[in-house]
Amino acid sequence: MMRTEQGKTLGSLGYSAAKEALINLMRNYASVLAAHRIRVNAVQPTGVHTPMIHNSMLEEYFTTADEQDRLALVNAIHVRAVEPVDISNAMLWLCSEEGRYVTGSAIRVDAGANLR
């Protein structure tokens, strides 16, 4: 979510639209495939400590962006990013016996980013 008009770039608007479209597609597939005991879910992470967020382009953004736009990338739990293993653990849980009846769900491993 971008907080200022300047922050509403074509990239962020397109990203948001694509993400919602994928969630809708996931839920529709989950509905159709449930009769075959096929589960479909999505994992929605916040920033993850990988080269996707540790790069010169993002570092430049954090030094030049408007403060209100930077706030759109702040997690509710005070961490800049989560570890890759946090995402893997969520996926392993979904694939485990404990997650056997979870379908059509978007699992947020986002340190509360969606609350901002």
SULGIDA-V788928 format. One record per backbone hydrogen bond with DSSP energy under -0.5 kcal/mol. CO is the residue of the C=O (numbers start at 1). NH is the residue of the N-H. If there is no record, write none. Layout:
[[CO	NH] [CO	NH]]
This chain:
[[4	7] [4	8] [5	8] [7	9] [9	13] [10	14] [11	15] [12	16] [13	17] [14	18] [15	19] [16	20] [17	21] [18	22] [19	23] [20	24] [21	25] [22	26] [23	27] [24	28] [25	29] [26	30] [27	31] [28	32] [29	33] [30	34] [33	36] [33	38] [34	37] [37	39] [40	104] [42	44] [42	107] [43	45] [44	109] [47	82] [48	50] [50	53] [50	54] [53	55] [55	59] [56	60] [57	61] [58	62] [59	63] [60	64] [61	65] [66	70] [67	71] [68	72] [69	72] [70	73] [71	74] [76	78] [77	79] [82	49] [83	86] [83	87] [84	87] [84	88] [85	89] [86	90] [87	91] [88	92] [89	93] [90	94] [91	95] [92	96] [93	96] [93	99] [96	99] [97	100] [99	102] [101	103] [105	42] [105	107] [106	108] [107	44] [107	109] [109	46] [110	113] [111	76] [111	77] [112	115] [113	116]]
